Amino acid sequence: MTKLNHLMLRGTEFLGCQTAIMCGAMSWVSERNLVSAISNAGGFGVIACGAMTPELLDAEIAATKALTSRPFGVNLITMHPQIMELIAICAKHGVTHVVLAGGLPPKGSIEAIKEFGAKVMCFAPALTLAKKFARSGVDALIIEGSEAGGHIGPVATSVLAQEILPELGEQLPIFVAGGIARGGLIASYLEMGAAGVQLGTRFVCAHESIAHPNFKAAFLRANARDAVASVQIDPRLPVIPVRALKNKGTEEFTRKQVEVAAKLDAGEIDMEAAQLEIERYWAGALRRAVIDGDVEYGSVMAGQSVGMVHVERPVVDIIAKLVTEAEEALAR
C-alpha cells in the first residue's frame, strides 16, 4: 500500500471507492454523465439534485445507475420543499450516500436517510456547526471554504481545516473542499487528518461534462481573481453568497435582490419564500450558462481554482494527474 492509499484509506472505505476524491455537486453539471465517469474512474461522483422534482431525481438516479455499477452519492438542498419525497426516491434506489447542503437539515431528514442504510454527509462552514452535526449523528462532514464556486461560507478552507480537523478528525471522516486543483494540496490536507477531498471546478472542463462549450471556454480563459463572490444588498434578505465569474449576470442578481426585498416590504411573500425565490433565480441563471451557453447573463459559478484549469481532458486523466501529484508531494 502506498502512503497515499494509506492516508486515503478511511475515506475510500467510507465512500466505497478507490480514490477519496469526491466531485462537488454542481447543478446542471453534476449529472449522470460526469457522475458516472468519476465513479468509473475510481473517484466518487455526486448527483446535484438542486431544484429537481422527485420525478426528475428518480430518472437521474436510474440513468446514472445504468452508466456505472460503482457507488455514487446524491446531494439534496435542505430548503427544498419536497426534501422528504426526495429522500424517499434515494431510498427506492438504494443510494449509499446522501449529502445535505444549504443549511440545517429539517427535522427527521437525517433519521429518514439512515433508516434505509445510507450514510449522511453534511457541509460544515464553521467549527460550532461541525460539532453540532457530529452530535446529531451525521456520518461524515465536508468542510468547504470561501474559495469554492457556487454557494459559499465566509471562512477560507485553510482556516476551516486547521480549526476542524484537529477537533473532529478522529471522530468522523472529514472531506476538505474549496480551492483544490492540484494533488500537492490534497496530500497536505490528508496529512492534516482529512479522510479525502472534494473538487468541483477542476471537473467542469472534463470531456464527460455536458457543460456548454461557452461555459468551458470561460473557465479556460479565467484567472483566480475573476471568480468573485456575490454581494448581499439587504441585511434582511437571507442571501448565501455565490462565487462565480464576474459578468453582466452579476449585476442582474443585484437587481433581483431589490425586487425580492420590495416584495417582502409589501407583504407579498414571507422570508422563506424570499429565500426560495433567490435560489430559483440562481438555478435558472446557472442553467442559462451551463446548458444554453449564455456566459454573459447566466451565472458562471466557479471557484478561485479556475485559474489552474487550462485544458479539457477526460475524467480518468484528471484523477490520475491529481493522484500522481499527491504521490510526488508525499515522496518529497
LINJOLIN-V939103 format. One record per helix or strand of 3 or more residues. SS is the DSSP state (A for helix, B for strand). FROM is the first residue (numbers start at 1). TO is the last residue. If there is no record, write none. Layout:
ss:SS from:FROM to:TO
ss:SS from:FROM to:TO
This chain:
ss:A from:3 to:15
ss:B from:21 to:23
ss:A from:32 to:40
ss:B from:46 to:48
ss:A from:54 to:67
ss:B from:73 to:77
ss:A from:83 to:92
ss:B from:97 to:101
ss:A from:109 to:115
ss:B from:119 to:123
ss:A from:127 to:135
ss:B from:140 to:144
ss:A from:157 to:168
ss:B from:173 to:177
ss:A from:183 to:191
ss:B from:196 to:199
ss:A from:201 to:204
ss:A from:213 to:221
ss:A from:224 to:226
ss:B from:227 to:229
ss:B from:242 to:245
ss:A from:248 to:265
ss:A from:271 to:290
ss:A from:304 to:308
ss:A from:315 to:331
